[in-house]
């Protein structure tokens, strides 16, 4: 049996998750999807769509989809679904997990890497986060869970943009981009998203592409250079290109984001000098030991001394994996690029430590 792709859907109450899930469960899209629900709020889908029989933990929908509520823990629910699929009692091709509005998607994502039995059956495709344009700023200000959901995302849908001005939507998009430059943002109306945009995003693939919104790089390029020998990341820094260590927005010329000094931040490290593999492994290992719980997502495409291939690594919290990527193409500039997204990570410490790992 080939691996079953899984999408984690997250976002605060009112962001449109329920609308999106209702579509998955009732629309004639021809895909057999199992939706795992973890929300017991008043917005529970069951009330409207599912039969009132609460004994049933898995319900087959009219369009062939399956809806199931997490009774025990996620691991058991996933194992149960696979068992039924193998036995032929349930037919589904992919899984969507809805986390509760206040959940941290990190532990959900880790389930797919830490548990061998789950890893043998499922493949985590992506974390998709919905943000409500009307209340997004307020939720990001007030709730760290909302900021974490943005930091973890592989793709962000901004809903309800029709309820705010274009400038407000742009300001929120700008703020989100500083928290997570990896995730493309798309504006949608009330969770009405084409399904092909939700699935097969390959956000957890170890591929040799580090997708950082080019606007993010351009946007903050104030051309400052660092004082030490090699020039890394200056045009990428989320601090408007100022020297490392300033709080975000401290001297920024962007009027619409200086008010938000979010604890979830991102920074990019770049170097044309190759890394010493052993030093880098030791350094990243120690950083993950210390800061793992605060490191949401991180990824790098590396130029390593003595290797003619790119090395790709990525991680979620304390879990880090690496792989050999393709060969550097003839004439391609060999540059290492790493992006870290986390909560109050000591950027200057990472920066200095990575400098020490250069060959």
GURO-59441 format. One record per residue (C-alpha): x, y, z; residue number from 0. Coordinates in steps of 0.05 Angstrom, whole numbers, plus 5000, padded with zeros to 4 digits. Example, Ala and Ser with C-alpha at 12.3 -4.5 7.8 and 13.67 -1.06 7.14 Angstrom:
# residues 2
     x     y     z  resi
  5246  4910  5156     0
  5273  4979  5143     1
This chain:
# residues 359
     x     y     z  resi
  5000  5000  5000     0
  5030  5067  4981     1
  5035  5120  5035     2
  4972  5159  5050     3
  4983  5234  5045     4
  4962  5276  5105     5
  4945  5350  5109     6
  4941  5386  5176     7
  4890  5442  5175     8
  4897  5494  5228     9
  4873  5565  5243    10
  4834  5604  5295    11
  4759  5600  5304    12
  4722  5637  5250    13
  4779  5632  5200    14
  4739  5587  5153    15
  4764  5518  5171    16
  4694  5492  5182    17
  4670  5519  5115    18
  4729  5485  5081    19
  4717  5419  5117    20
  4643  5419  5101    21
  4662  5425  5028    22
  4710  5367  5034    23
  4657  5324  5066    24
  4598  5340  5022    25
  4621  5366  4954    26
  4625  5320  4894    27
  4700  5328  4883    28
  4712  5255  4868    29
  4766  5247  4921    30
  4760  5198  4978    31
  4783  5237  5038    32
  4783  5218  5111    33
  4774  5279  5155    34
  4796  5273  5227    35
  4762  5324  5271    36
  4791  5348  5336    37
  4744  5405  5349    38
  4690  5401  5401    39
  4671  5474  5399    40
  4603  5501  5381    41
  4625  5501  5308    42
  4627  5426  5308    43
  4611  5398  5239    44
  4573  5339  5269    45
  4513  5381  5288    46
  4499  5399  5216    47
  4522  5342  5174    48
  4532  5280  5214    49
  4480  5233  5240    50
  4460  5245  5311    51
  4486  5176  5331    52
  4545  5195  5374    53
  4566  5122  5387    54
  4595  5120  5317    55
  4666  5147  5315    56
  4673  5141  5240    57
  4617  5162  5192    58
  4616  5150  5118    59
  4592  5211  5078    60
  4548  5210  5017    61
  4605  5232  4971    62
  4649  5175  4994    63
  4689  5215  5045    64
  4697  5192  5116    65
  4691  5235  5178    66
  4718  5214  5244    67
  4725  5247  5312    68
  4786  5235  5355    69
  4761  5194  5413    70
  4826  5169  5442    71
  4889  5200  5414    72
  4909  5217  5343    73
  4956  5158  5338    74
  4902  5108  5354    75
  4853  5141  5306    76
  4904  5138  5249    77
  4922  5066  5264    78
  4848  5048  5265    79
  4836  5081  5197    80
  4894  5042  5166    81
  4869  4977  5195    82
  4800  4989  5164    83
  4831  5010  5098    84
  4872  4947  5095    85
  4812  4905  5113    86
  4772  4938  5058    87
  4717  4965  5105    88
  4737  5037  5090    89
  4761  5068  5026    90
  4800  5133  5028    91
  4860  5162  4991    92
  4883  5218  5037    93
  4872  5246  5106    94
  4858  5317  5131    95
  4867  5330  5205    96
  4833  5391  5234    97
  4867  5415  5298    98
  4828  5454  5349    99
  4830  5529  5340   100
  4879  5537  5398   101
  4924  5478  5382   102
  4998  5479  5368   103
  5006  5438  5304   104
  5077  5417  5324   105
  5061  5354  5364   106
  5010  5333  5311   107
  5065  5339  5258   108
  5115  5302  5301   109
  5069  5241  5306   110
  5085  5226  5233   111
  5160  5224  5245   112
  5166  5195  5315   113
  5119  5136  5309   114
  5145  5080  5265   115
  5078  5048  5254   116
  5046  5114  5232   117
  5107  5132  5189   118
  5100  5066  5152   119
  5029  5082  5130   120
  5025  5158  5125   121
  5064  5214  5093   122
  5056  5284  5122   123
  5045  5330  5063   124
  5035  5399  5092   125
  5008  5444  5147   126
  4957  5493  5119   127
  4938  5552  5164   128
  4876  5596  5155   129
  4879  5667  5180   130
  4818  5712  5184   131
  4835  5780  5155   132
  4784  5816  5199   133
  4808  5789  5266   134
  4877  5763  5247   135
  4918  5820  5276   136
  4880  5819  5341   137
  4887  5743  5347   138
  4961  5746  5331   139
  4970  5801  5383   140
  4933  5763  5437   141
  4947  5690  5426   142
  5013  5655  5419   143
  4977  5594  5390   144
  4956  5637  5331   145
  5027  5660  5320   146
  5053  5588  5325   147
  5001  5566  5273   148
  5030  5618  5225   149
  5101  5597  5241   150
  5088  5524  5226   151
  5051  5535  5161   152
  5072  5510  5092   153
  5015  5550  5062   154
  4972  5606  5089   155
  4902  5623  5067   156
  4877  5691  5087   157
  4801  5691  5089   158
  4749  5746  5096   159
  4791  5798  5059   160
  4726  5827  5033   161
  4712  5852  5104   162
  4775  5895  5108   163
  4808  5948  5065   164
  4863  5929  5016   165
  4914  5965  5059   166
  4893  5926  5121   167
  4899  5860  5085   168
  4967  5880  5057   169
  4992  5900  5127   170
  4970  5834  5156   171
  5003  5797  5097   172
  5067  5836  5110   173
  5066  5819  5184   174
  5054  5745  5169   175
  5111  5744  5119   176
  5160  5767  5173   177
  5137  5710  5218   178
  5141  5659  5162   179
  5174  5677  5096   180
  5172  5603  5074   181
  5097  5598  5066   182
  5063  5626  5005   183
  5000  5666  5022   184
  4935  5663  4983   185
  4873  5704  4994   186
  4808  5665  4994   187
  4735  5680  5007   188
  4703  5644  5066   189
  4747  5583  5061   190
  4728  5572  4989   191
  4793  5543  4965   192
  4803  5500  4904   193
  4822  5431  4932   194
  4881  5425  4886   195
  4912  5483  4924   196
  4906  5447  4991   197
  4934  5379  4972   198
  5001  5352  4949   199
  5041  5413  4970   200
  5101  5371  4991   201
  5117  5418  5048   202
  5156  5365  5086   203
  5195  5338  5027   204
  5269  5343  5033   205
  5277  5380  4967   206
  5334  5425  4947   207
  5290  5486  4940   208
  5285  5536  4996   209
  5223  5574  4978   210
  5226  5642  5009   211
  5179  5694  4982   212
  5224  5737  4937   213
  5184  5798  4958   214
  5208  5785  5029   215
  5280  5790  5007   216
  5269  5851  4964   217
  5223  5885  5013   218
  5275  5890  5068   219
  5337  5901  5027   220
  5364  5966  5055   221
  5433  5944  5033   222
  5467  5942  5101   223
  5531  5901  5104   224
  5557  5864  5164   225
  5625  5880  5190   226
  5654  5810  5188   227
  5687  5788  5124   228
  5633  5750  5089   229
  5566  5777  5073   230
  5510  5733  5094   231
  5436  5744  5098   232
  5440  5820  5101   233
  5388  5828  5048   234
  5345  5775  5080   235
  5343  5797  5152   236
  5272  5805  5178   237
  5298  5867  5214   238
  5294  5911  5153   239
  5367  5894  5140   240
  5394  5927  5203   241
  5448  5893  5242   242
  5427  5830  5278   243
  5397  5835  5346   244
  5349  5893  5338   245
  5278  5879  5357   246
  5235  5875  5294   247
  5206  5939  5273   248
  5252  5979  5317   249
  5276  6025  5262   250
  5233  6000  5205   251
  5206  6046  5153   252
  5144  6004  5144   253
  5091  6044  5180   254
  5044  5986  5183   255
  5086  5936  5219   256
  5125  5975  5270   257
  5072  5962  5322   258
  5080  5887  5322   259
  5141  5857  5354   260
  5118  5785  5348   261
  5153  5730  5387   262
  5148  5685  5326   263
  5201  5710  5279   264
  5242  5685  5221   265
  5313  5697  5199   266
  5354  5674  5141   267
  5428  5658  5141   268
  5469  5658  5077   269
  5541  5643  5063   270
  5583  5632  5002   271
  5636  5597  5044   272
  5626  5522  5051   273
  5607  5490  5117   274
  5649  5440  5155   275
  5601  5381  5160   276
  5621  5357  5230   277
  5621  5425  5262   278
  5554  5442  5231   279
  5523  5377  5254   280
  5548  5388  5325   281
  5525  5460  5327   282
  5455  5446  5300   283
  5449  5386  5345   284
  5464  5428  5407   285
  5418  5485  5385   286
  5361  5435  5375   287
  5375  5406  5444   288
  5369  5474  5476   289
  5319  5512  5433   290
  5280  5454  5401   291
  5213  5469  5435   292
  5218  5541  5409   293
  5242  5521  5339   294
  5179  5514  5297   295
  5204  5501  5227   296
  5274  5506  5198   297
  5305  5486  5133   298
  5370  5493  5096   299
  5403  5479  5029   300
  5477  5473  5044   301
  5543  5479  5009   302
  5587  5430  5047   303
  5663  5426  5039   304
  5686  5366  4999   305
  5616  5349  4972   306
  5594  5360  4901   307
  5521  5353  4920   308
  5475  5399  4958   309
  5457  5376  5028   310
  5385  5389  5049   311
  5360  5389  5121   312
  5296  5409  5155   313
  5264  5403  5223   314
  5204  5411  5267   315
  5219  5425  5341   316
  5272  5374  5363   317
  5265  5330  5302   318
  5315  5343  5247   319
  5329  5303  5184   320
  5378  5312  5127   321
  5391  5283  5059   322
  5436  5289  4999   323
  5406  5334  4946   324
  5424  5339  4872   325
  5493  5357  4847   326
  5511  5431  4842   327
  5501  5448  4769   328
  5561  5470  4728   329
  5569  5545  4737   330
  5518  5548  4794   331
  5539  5594  4851   332
  5548  5550  4913   333
  5513  5585  4970   334
  5485  5558  5034   335
  5418  5585  5053   336
  5381  5569  5119   337
  5316  5595  5146   338
  5295  5589  5219   339
  5225  5603  5244   340
  5215  5603  5319   341
  5196  5636  5384   342
  5246  5687  5411   343
  5305  5650  5381   344
  5372  5684  5395   345
  5388  5704  5325   346
  5457  5731  5341   347
  5476  5666  5375   348
  5454  5625  5314   349
  5489  5673  5268   350
  5555  5671  5307   351
  5551  5595  5315   352
  5539  5583  5242   353
  5597  5629  5225   354
  5641  5584  5268   355
  5620  5523  5228   356
  5645  5551  5161   357
  5705  5513  5134   358
